[in-house]
Amino acid sequence: MTSNRGALILACCVWLGLVEPACAGIESIEGPIPATAKSPIFGAADAPGAALAISLTPFNYLEEEYFIRGTASAYEHSASGPKVLHANLPYTTRIIVRRPADPKRFSGVVHFEPIHPTQGYTGHWLVLDRYLMSRGDIYVATGVGNADKGWSGSPHQSNESAPVGSHSVTKWFDPQRYAALQWPEEEGIRYEVMTDGPTPVASSACSSTRASTSGRGFPMGVPCSMAT
């Protein structure tokens, strides 16, 4: 069941024009998931010991994580256009939102990055973090795959000490926090999941006195994040 906060997110999402009114296959939104020293966000901006970690505090930014549950379909090309290959496959993925603590600072610009299906890489955040925070932009990253079988340009190595797929690595990092994550073997659902991805952004955008339908969104990502 969708929470009251989740229902507000979905309503605002439609109002801002980020998704269609049906909001595709989203069934529930959980979060923000509390982050503690014993249960941190995987891939947090200020991850201890990470070479490119950055503190959000000087920029007065918040980092939040949500779990989204739903169904999505995979498609194939046909002479008449896209054809459903596998319909309504269940998934549970995560979304990371980094936003101004003061909603009034929101610039109206949202940066959306698909989390790479291999090990959860988010290269565009690493390049643009200071820039987008200095502007008051919102950053959203969404899990869109689990390349644990070597798909999406993610070959296995003989000396691996950790899983390859993004969801698998995340669960390996914290089995309890991320026990709910679920992704089917059919990687092609990521395209529908990506249309749902920006949804939690609207929870902060709608609370801003500056929010309007004139806001802009910028999708980002590397080519193999989009592969099937």
Backbone as CSV, one residue per row, in Angstrom:
resi,resn,N_x,N_y,N_z,CA_x,CA_y,CA_z,C_x,C_y,C_z
1,MET,0.856,-1.190,0.000,0.000,0.000,0.000,0.889,1.236,0.000
2,THR,0.548,2.199,-0.775,1.304,3.440,-0.844,1.046,4.277,0.406
3,SER,2.125,4.801,1.032,1.997,5.624,2.209,1.394,6.973,1.844
4,ASN,0.960,7.740,2.896,0.424,9.080,2.644,1.468,9.954,1.961
5,ARG,2.721,9.845,2.425,3.800,10.625,1.807,3.981,10.190,0.362
6,GLY,3.902,8.850,0.144,4.046,8.342,-1.211,2.936,8.832,-2.118
7,ALA,1.720,8.877,-1.575,0.600,9.370,-2.374,0.798,10.830,-2.755
8,LEU,1.340,11.613,-1.807,1.622,13.012,-2.104,2.681,13.129,-3.176
9,ILE,3.700,12.273,-3.082,4.767,12.286,-4.081,4.195,12.011,-5.462
10,LEU,3.351,10.996,-5.545,2.769,10.637,-6.839,1.902,11.772,-7.380
11,ALA,1.109,12.384,-6.499,0.243,13.479,-6.946,1.065,14.659,-7.443
12,CYS,2.114,14.995,-6.685,2.964,16.109,-7.093,3.719,15.780,-8.372
13,CYS,4.088,14.510,-8.497,4.795,14.062,-9.694,3.964,14.338,-10.936
14,VAL,2.689,14.025,-10.863,1.795,14.281,-11.982,1.642,15.783,-12.213
15,TRP,1.477,16.526,-11.122,1.269,17.970,-11.229,2.454,18.656,-11.892
16,LEU,3.670,18.190,-11.584,4.863,18.784,-12.175,5.125,18.290,-13.590
17,GLY,4.348,17.292,-14.022,4.532,16.785,-15.370,5.746,15.887,-15.506
18,LEU,6.231,15.314,-14.393,7.403,14.442,-14.472,7.049,13.080,-15.039
19,VAL,5.819,12.622,-14.807,5.368,11.333,-15.332,3.901,11.464,-15.724
20,GLU,3.406,10.452,-16.399,1.996,10.415,-16.749,1.175,10.159,-15.486
21,PRO,-0.120,10.515,-15.487,-0.944,10.348,-14.299,-0.942,8.930,-13.747
22,ALA,-0.845,7.918,-14.591,-0.845,6.545,-14.100,0.428,6.213,-13.344
23,CYS,1.485,7.014,-13.521,2.784,6.820,-12.888,3.279,5.402,-13.115
24,ALA,2.991,4.893,-14.307,3.429,3.565,-14.742,3.071,2.529,-13.695
25,GLY,4.055,1.688,-13.283,3.729,0.547,-12.429,4.110,0.718,-10.986
26,ILE,4.274,1.928,-10.480,4.638,2.113,-9.077,3.472,1.705,-8.183
27,GLU,3.765,0.819,-7.220,2.740,0.357,-6.295,2.920,0.944,-4.904
28,SER,4.150,1.176,-4.490,4.377,1.752,-3.172,5.725,2.438,-3.122
29,ILE,5.838,3.419,-2.239,7.077,4.145,-2.005,7.339,4.141,-0.514
30,GLU,8.520,3.719,-0.120,8.899,3.686,1.288,10.073,4.627,1.508
31,GLY,9.956,5.486,2.499,11.077,6.356,2.779,10.656,7.759,3.162
32,PRO,11.648,8.586,3.498,13.070,8.260,3.457,13.437,7.151,4.447
33,ILE,14.308,6.236,4.029,14.788,5.158,4.882,15.835,5.749,5.826
34,PRO,15.660,5.619,7.144,16.633,6.206,8.074,18.044,5.673,7.831
35,ALA,18.997,6.567,7.811,20.406,6.198,7.652,21.132,6.477,8.961
36,THR,21.878,5.489,9.441,22.631,5.615,10.684,24.061,5.159,10.452
37,ALA,24.883,5.309,11.478,26.270,4.868,11.371,26.346,3.366,11.148
38,LYS,25.390,2.626,11.692,25.374,1.169,11.531,24.605,0.729,10.294
39,SER,23.823,1.622,9.728,23.040,1.300,8.534,23.089,2.475,7.571
40,PRO,24.261,2.710,6.963,24.398,3.856,6.054,23.845,3.557,4.660
41,ILE,23.645,4.591,3.894,23.253,4.450,2.493,24.441,3.931,1.698
42,PHE,24.227,2.915,0.896,25.301,2.429,0.023,25.561,3.472,-1.063
43,GLY,26.831,3.865,-1.206,27.174,4.883,-2.178,26.826,6.287,-1.719
44,ALA,26.774,6.500,-0.400,26.465,7.822,0.116,27.496,8.842,-0.350
45,ALA,27.076,10.081,-0.468,27.971,11.137,-0.963,29.208,11.280,-0.089
46,ASP,29.027,11.088,1.224,30.147,11.262,2.154,30.645,9.925,2.695
47,ALA,30.622,8.874,1.871,31.038,7.545,2.297,32.444,7.587,2.896
48,PRO,32.621,7.119,4.135,33.939,7.171,4.784,34.996,6.421,3.982
49,GLY,36.132,7.056,3.790,37.251,6.421,3.102,37.196,6.485,1.597
50,ALA,36.087,6.944,1.030,35.979,7.029,-0.426,36.798,8.208,-0.942
51,ALA,37.583,7.969,-1.975,38.495,9.012,-2.479,37.752,10.251,-2.959
52,LEU,36.568,10.078,-3.522,35.817,11.201,-4.084,34.605,11.578,-3.230
53,ALA,34.620,11.184,-1.968,33.513,11.529,-1.077,33.457,13.038,-0.857
54,ILE,32.252,13.538,-0.629,32.070,14.964,-0.379,31.000,15.147,0.695
55,SER,31.258,16.037,1.642,30.277,16.341,2.666,29.210,17.268,2.096
56,LEU,27.954,16.955,2.377,26.853,17.801,1.905,26.580,18.970,2.853
57,THR,27.106,18.886,4.060,26.819,19.893,5.083,27.203,21.311,4.671
58,PRO,28.401,21.541,4.118,28.744,22.925,3.729,27.814,23.512,2.675
59,PHE,27.160,22.651,1.920,26.237,23.113,0.883,24.793,23.161,1.393
60,ASN,24.589,22.760,2.658,23.250,22.706,3.251,22.321,21.816,2.418
61,TYR,22.827,20.630,2.090,22.074,19.642,1.320,21.711,18.448,2.184
62,LEU,20.639,17.773,1.814,20.206,16.545,2.452,20.339,15.386,1.472
63,GLU,20.553,14.198,2.010,20.582,12.974,1.207,19.533,12.025,1.768
64,GLU,18.672,11.536,0.891,17.590,10.639,1.303,17.544,9.425,0.383
65,GLU,17.118,8.309,0.952,16.984,7.084,0.162,15.558,6.557,0.291
66,TYR,15.005,6.140,-0.839,13.663,5.583,-0.904,13.717,4.203,-1.552
67,PHE,12.747,3.360,-1.198,12.526,2.099,-1.908,11.221,2.222,-2.683
68,ILE,11.260,1.845,-3.925,10.070,1.882,-4.774,9.757,0.470,-5.250
69,ARG,8.520,0.075,-5.071,8.053,-1.240,-5.512,7.045,-1.049,-6.636
70,GLY,7.103,-1.953,-7.609,6.162,-1.851,-8.704,6.330,-2.977,-9.693
71,THR,5.737,-2.793,-10.854,5.887,-3.735,-11.962,6.266,-2.954,-13.207
72,ALA,6.984,-3.611,-14.079,7.396,-2.975,-15.334,7.505,-4.043,-16.411
73,SER,7.416,-3.619,-17.653,7.455,-4.531,-18.787,8.707,-4.309,-19.623
74,ALA,9.143,-5.365,-20.292,10.244,-5.281,-21.254,9.667,-5.384,-22.656
75,TYR,10.315,-4.716,-23.614,9.778,-4.630,-24.969,10.819,-5.094,-25.990
76,GLU,10.332,-5.402,-27.169,11.197,-5.691,-28.299,10.684,-4.931,-29.515
77,HIS,11.564,-4.761,-30.498,11.170,-4.060,-31.720,10.322,-4.972,-32.602
78,SER,9.370,-4.369,-33.300,8.574,-5.094,-34.287,8.247,-4.139,-35.424
79,ALA,7.733,-4.683,-36.503,7.414,-3.861,-37.672,6.375,-2.798,-37.351
80,SER,5.534,-3.055,-36.371,4.472,-2.114,-36.015,4.846,-1.227,-34.825
81,GLY,6.075,-1.391,-34.340,6.504,-0.593,-33.195,6.868,-1.465,-32.018
82,PRO,7.086,-0.876,-30.842,7.456,-1.666,-29.662,6.403,-2.722,-29.334
83,LYS,6.884,-3.906,-29.004,6.009,-5.018,-28.667,6.405,-5.559,-27.304
84,VAL,5.414,-5.808,-26.461,5.700,-6.299,-25.117,6.320,-7.691,-25.208
85,LEU,7.480,-7.834,-24.600,8.177,-9.116,-24.555,7.855,-9.864,-23.271
86,HIS,7.951,-9.167,-22.149,7.575,-9.717,-20.840,6.810,-8.630,-20.101
87,ALA,5.603,-8.949,-19.639,4.735,-7.932,-19.047,4.703,-8.001,-17.530
88,ASN,4.646,-6.832,-16.914,4.334,-6.671,-15.495,5.226,-7.510,-14.575
89,LEU,6.528,-7.375,-14.757,7.475,-8.081,-13.903,7.680,-7.276,-12.614
90,PRO,7.615,-7.925,-11.454,7.768,-7.183,-10.192,9.217,-6.790,-9.937
91,TYR,9.398,-5.644,-9.322,10.733,-5.187,-8.941,10.630,-4.326,-7.694
92,THR,11.715,-4.237,-6.963,11.887,-3.262,-5.890,13.269,-2.661,-6.065
93,THR,13.328,-1.368,-6.224,14.611,-0.709,-6.423,14.736,0.467,-5.475
94,ARG,15.882,1.111,-5.504,16.112,2.222,-4.590,16.345,3.515,-5.363
95,ILE,16.050,4.606,-4.703,16.271,5.932,-5.269,17.010,6.765,-4.233
96,ILE,18.034,7.456,-4.670,18.759,8.384,-3.813,18.437,9.802,-4.271
97,VAL,18.056,10.647,-3.327,17.747,12.042,-3.610,18.704,12.919,-2.821
98,ARG,19.357,13.840,-3.491,20.187,14.858,-2.830,19.616,16.212,-3.205
99,ARG,19.218,16.959,-2.199,18.450,18.178,-2.441,18.794,19.232,-1.403
100,PRO,18.471,20.502,-1.690,18.690,21.550,-0.704,17.842,21.320,0.540
101,ALA,18.440,21.512,1.717,17.669,21.389,2.956,16.555,22.436,3.008
102,ASP,16.802,23.592,2.435,15.795,24.647,2.343,15.131,24.559,0.976
103,PRO,13.864,24.144,0.920,13.193,23.995,-0.374,13.189,25.261,-1.216
104,LYS,13.285,26.425,-0.585,13.265,27.672,-1.322,14.521,27.850,-2.178
105,ARG,15.559,27.067,-1.888,16.793,27.152,-2.677,16.707,26.328,-3.957
106,PHE,15.675,25.516,-4.100,15.548,24.657,-5.276,15.525,25.507,-6.537
107,SER,16.423,25.213,-7.455,16.578,26.012,-8.674,15.516,25.742,-9.725
108,GLY,14.811,24.627,-9.580,13.874,24.212,-10.622,14.476,23.200,-11.576
109,VAL,15.763,22.847,-11.370,16.450,21.896,-12.242,16.670,20.581,-11.495
110,VAL,16.316,19.470,-12.145,16.510,18.133,-11.591,17.469,17.358,-12.486
111,HIS,18.507,16.775,-11.888,19.432,15.910,-12.611,19.084,14.464,-12.263
112,PHE,18.784,13.664,-13.281,18.429,12.255,-13.061,19.514,11.360,-13.641
113,GLU,20.069,10.464,-12.791,21.105,9.538,-13.252,20.710,8.103,-12.930
114,PRO,20.667,7.222,-13.930,20.461,5.803,-13.631,21.696,5.234,-12.955
115,ILE,21.499,4.546,-11.830,22.616,3.883,-11.160,23.085,2.737,-12.056
116,HIS,24.373,2.684,-12.329,24.888,1.682,-13.259,24.582,0.275,-12.744
117,PRO,24.114,-0.624,-13.622,23.769,-1.980,-13.183,24.970,-2.792,-12.703
118,THR,26.171,-2.287,-12.937,27.369,-2.924,-12.397,27.880,-2.136,-11.196
119,GLN,27.772,-2.709,-10.028,28.370,-2.189,-8.798,27.868,-0.814,-8.378
120,GLY,26.854,-0.293,-9.024,26.210,0.922,-8.554,26.953,2.210,-8.823
121,TYR,27.694,2.281,-9.904,28.496,3.459,-10.222,27.610,4.632,-10.645
122,THR,27.920,5.833,-10.139,27.195,7.053,-10.526,28.224,8.128,-10.884
123,GLY,28.762,8.029,-12.076,29.864,8.884,-12.488,29.509,10.348,-12.649
124,HIS,28.277,10.638,-13.040,27.923,12.036,-13.272,27.849,12.821,-11.959
125,TRP,27.418,12.176,-10.888,27.443,12.850,-9.586,28.878,13.223,-9.222
126,LEU,29.813,12.314,-9.451,31.205,12.567,-9.086,31.779,13.753,-9.848
127,VAL,31.274,13.992,-11.049,31.764,15.105,-11.867,31.055,16.412,-11.528
128,LEU,29.758,16.331,-11.231,28.942,17.546,-11.131,28.525,17.918,-9.713
129,ASP,28.960,17.166,-8.695,28.415,17.364,-7.354,28.495,18.809,-6.867
130,ARG,29.655,19.411,-6.919,29.812,20.780,-6.417,29.038,21.786,-7.273
131,TYR,29.038,21.549,-8.558,28.343,22.458,-9.473,26.853,22.483,-9.188
132,LEU,26.227,21.315,-9.125,24.770,21.307,-8.979,24.342,21.754,-7.584
133,MET,25.170,21.456,-6.571,24.806,21.920,-5.227,24.969,23.432,-5.090
134,SER,25.953,24.001,-5.769,26.127,25.457,-5.709,24.954,26.180,-6.352
135,ARG,24.238,25.507,-7.269,23.108,26.112,-7.970,21.777,25.907,-7.242
136,GLY,21.710,24.912,-6.355,20.436,24.564,-5.738,19.657,23.541,-6.531
137,ASP,20.333,22.793,-7.409,19.668,21.749,-8.189,19.381,20.526,-7.310
138,ILE,18.485,19.679,-7.786,18.194,18.395,-7.147,18.829,17.288,-7.974
139,TYR,19.407,16.324,-7.290,20.004,15.158,-7.950,19.238,13.912,-7.524
140,VAL,18.899,13.084,-8.497,18.177,11.840,-8.254,18.891,10.703,-8.963
141,ALA,19.183,9.632,-8.229,19.779,8.431,-8.825,18.854,7.255,-8.563
142,THR,18.607,6.453,-9.591,17.669,5.335,-9.498,18.326,4.039,-9.944
143,GLY,18.159,2.986,-9.150,18.643,1.663,-9.543,17.848,1.139,-10.719
144,VAL,18.535,0.771,-11.802,17.846,0.337,-13.022,18.403,-0.976,-13.558
145,GLY,18.966,-1.805,-12.700,19.455,-3.080,-13.197,20.343,-3.786,-12.208
146,ASN,20.600,-5.065,-12.492,21.432,-5.900,-11.638,22.238,-6.831,-12.528
147,ALA,23.350,-6.316,-13.052,24.122,-7.057,-14.058,24.993,-8.131,-13.419
148,ASP,24.377,-8.999,-12.654,25.138,-10.002,-11.909,25.518,-11.209,-12.764
149,LYS,24.995,-11.281,-13.970,25.350,-12.382,-14.865,26.274,-11.922,-15.980
150,GLY,26.879,-10.767,-15.782,27.804,-10.276,-16.786,27.135,-9.513,-17.905
151,TRP,25.853,-9.166,-17.742,25.164,-8.387,-18.759,25.570,-6.927,-18.670
152,SER,25.082,-6.133,-19.600,25.296,-4.681,-19.609,26.770,-4.318,-19.609
153,GLY,27.581,-5.107,-20.315,29.000,-4.794,-20.407,29.740,-5.006,-19.114
154,SER,29.341,-6.013,-18.331,29.892,-6.224,-16.999,30.461,-7.635,-16.851
155,PRO,31.619,-7.915,-17.425,32.178,-9.267,-17.349,32.632,-9.626,-15.945
156,HIS,32.564,-10.911,-15.622,33.061,-11.396,-14.340,34.565,-11.641,-14.422
157,GLN,35.230,-11.499,-13.270,36.657,-11.774,-13.171,36.873,-13.028,-12.326
158,SER,37.974,-13.708,-12.557,38.226,-14.966,-11.854,38.517,-14.762,-10.371
159,ASN,38.976,-13.584,-9.998,39.358,-13.328,-8.601,38.387,-12.404,-7.887
160,GLU,37.128,-12.435,-8.255,36.140,-11.552,-7.642,35.987,-11.840,-6.151
161,SER,35.904,-10.771,-5.368,35.666,-10.918,-3.932,34.301,-10.368,-3.534
162,ALA,33.560,-9.854,-4.503,32.236,-9.291,-4.243,31.369,-9.515,-5.472
163,PRO,30.047,-9.409,-5.327,29.162,-9.561,-6.491,29.415,-8.475,-7.532
164,VAL,28.841,-8.662,-8.711,28.994,-7.702,-9.806,27.768,-6.806,-9.939
165,GLY,26.587,-7.388,-9.906,25.370,-6.625,-10.133,25.120,-5.581,-9.058
166,SER,24.540,-4.467,-9.452,24.311,-3.346,-8.543,23.460,-3.742,-7.338
167,HIS,22.312,-4.385,-7.572,21.461,-4.804,-6.455,22.182,-5.819,-5.583
168,SER,22.924,-6.735,-6.210,23.630,-7.776,-5.456,24.729,-7.172,-4.587
169,VAL,25.463,-6.207,-5.136,26.501,-5.528,-4.360,25.880,-4.775,-3.191
170,THR,24.757,-4.111,-3.450,24.093,-3.342,-2.405,23.637,-4.248,-1.267
171,LYS,23.084,-5.406,-1.615,22.673,-6.366,-0.582,23.875,-6.932,0.160
172,TRP,24.947,-7.170,-0.550,26.189,-7.655,0.063,26.725,-6.633,1.058
173,PHE,26.595,-5.355,0.732,27.053,-4.268,1.602,26.272,-4.249,2.912
174,ASP,24.943,-4.400,2.839,24.096,-4.384,4.037,22.877,-5.264,3.792
175,PRO,22.985,-6.571,4.093,21.883,-7.510,3.802,20.574,-7.134,4.473
176,GLN,20.644,-6.554,5.653,19.414,-6.225,6.371,18.738,-4.991,5.780
177,ARG,19.502,-3.947,5.559,18.923,-2.703,5.039,18.313,-2.922,3.665
178,TYR,18.988,-3.721,2.835,18.574,-3.844,1.437,17.941,-5.202,1.108
179,ALA,17.412,-5.863,2.133,16.802,-7.177,1.909,15.640,-7.116,0.927
180,ALA,14.954,-5.991,0.860,13.744,-5.889,0.027,14.041,-5.723,-1.453
181,LEU,15.264,-5.368,-1.824,15.559,-5.118,-3.235,15.318,-6.369,-4.071
182,GLN,14.696,-6.179,-5.212,14.330,-7.292,-6.097,14.437,-6.835,-7.543
183,TRP,15.075,-7.636,-8.377,15.183,-7.308,-9.795,15.113,-8.591,-10.601
184,PRO,14.271,-8.643,-11.645,14.137,-9.873,-12.437,15.345,-10.091,-13.343
185,GLU,15.469,-11.287,-13.890,16.544,-11.569,-14.834,16.381,-10.767,-16.121
186,GLU,15.170,-10.384,-16.441,14.910,-9.583,-17.637,15.333,-8.143,-17.372
187,GLU,16.494,-7.776,-17.917,17.033,-6.443,-17.680,16.270,-5.356,-18.442
188,GLY,15.490,-5.752,-19.435,14.828,-4.774,-20.289,13.766,-3.940,-19.605
189,ILE,13.398,-4.285,-18.359,12.380,-3.471,-17.673,12.918,-2.107,-17.277
190,ARG,14.236,-1.905,-17.396,14.821,-0.662,-16.881,14.257,0.589,-17.557
191,TYR,13.773,0.450,-18.792,13.274,1.632,-19.492,11.990,2.151,-18.849
192,GLU,11.092,1.243,-18.463,9.891,1.681,-17.753,10.233,2.151,-16.349
193,VAL,11.172,1.464,-15.705,11.568,1.879,-14.360,12.147,3.288,-14.382
194,MET,12.883,3.611,-15.439,13.465,4.951,-15.538,12.399,6.033,-15.678
195,THR,11.268,5.706,-16.278,10.201,6.705,-16.362,9.587,6.963,-14.996
196,ASP,9.670,5.973,-14.094,9.168,6.152,-12.739,10.206,6.812,-11.843
197,GLY,11.467,6.753,-12.239,12.565,7.113,-11.368,12.503,8.466,-10.709
198,PRO,12.162,9.557,-11.422,12.203,10.881,-10.795,11.107,11.142,-9.776
199,THR,10.212,10.191,-9.541,9.035,10.444,-8.711,9.334,11.087,-7.364
200,PRO,10.261,10.551,-6.555,10.452,11.147,-5.226,10.923,12.586,-5.251
201,VAL,11.498,13.023,-6.368,11.931,14.418,-6.467,10.791,15.363,-6.146
202,ALA,9.607,15.001,-6.562,8.477,15.905,-6.411,8.105,16.163,-4.964
203,SER,8.493,15.281,-4.037,8.167,15.518,-2.636,8.826,16.787,-2.134
204,SER,10.042,17.064,-2.598,10.699,18.303,-2.206,10.294,19.449,-3.127
205,ALA,10.150,19.166,-4.422,9.802,20.229,-5.359,8.435,20.814,-5.044
206,CYS,7.492,19.954,-4.653,6.146,20.442,-4.370,6.100,21.282,-3.108
207,SER,7.021,21.042,-2.185,7.003,21.797,-0.943,7.677,23.142,-1.086
208,SER,8.272,23.395,-2.260,8.960,24.659,-2.483,7.995,25.707,-3.012
209,THR,8.116,26.915,-2.493,7.262,27.999,-2.990,7.636,28.401,-4.403
210,ARG,8.804,27.892,-4.887,9.260,28.250,-6.226,8.956,27.160,-7.247
211,ALA,8.383,26.038,-6.781,8.123,24.939,-7.709,7.091,25.359,-8.745
212,SER,7.307,24.930,-9.986,6.341,25.220,-11.034,6.543,24.234,-12.166
213,THR,5.611,24.189,-13.061,5.710,23.274,-14.187,6.760,23.713,-15.195
214,SER,7.396,24.845,-14.944,8.434,25.304,-15.860,9.806,24.766,-15.504
215,GLY,9.880,23.899,-14.469,11.152,23.313,-14.077,11.739,22.460,-15.190
216,ARG,13.048,22.192,-15.106,13.736,21.425,-16.127,14.352,20.173,-15.529
217,GLY,14.407,19.095,-16.318,15.043,17.861,-15.888,16.099,17.444,-16.889
218,PHE,17.221,16.921,-16.381,18.317,16.482,-17.241,18.655,15.031,-16.941
219,PRO,18.290,14.091,-17.832,18.704,12.704,-17.639,20.176,12.537,-17.985
220,MET,20.880,11.725,-17.168,22.303,11.491,-17.383,22.560,9.994,-17.294
221,GLY,23.719,9.570,-17.778,24.078,8.160,-17.644,25.037,7.744,-18.730
222,VAL,25.725,6.624,-18.483,26.660,6.103,-19.465,25.955,5.093,-20.342
223,PRO,26.449,4.841,-21.590,25.727,3.995,-22.520,25.387,2.611,-21.988
224,CYS,26.311,1.974,-21.239,26.011,0.601,-20.818,24.974,0.556,-19.720
225,SER,24.622,1.708,-19.121,23.487,1.730,-18.198,22.188,1.514,-18.955
226,MET,22.213,1.736,-20.254,21.003,1.638,-21.034,20.907,0.328,-21.820
227,ALA,21.957,-0.470,-21.739,22.005,-1.685,-22.566,21.066,-2.739,-22.043
228,THR,20.706,-3.676,-22.918,19.903,-4.823,-22.509,20.674,-6.086,-22.782
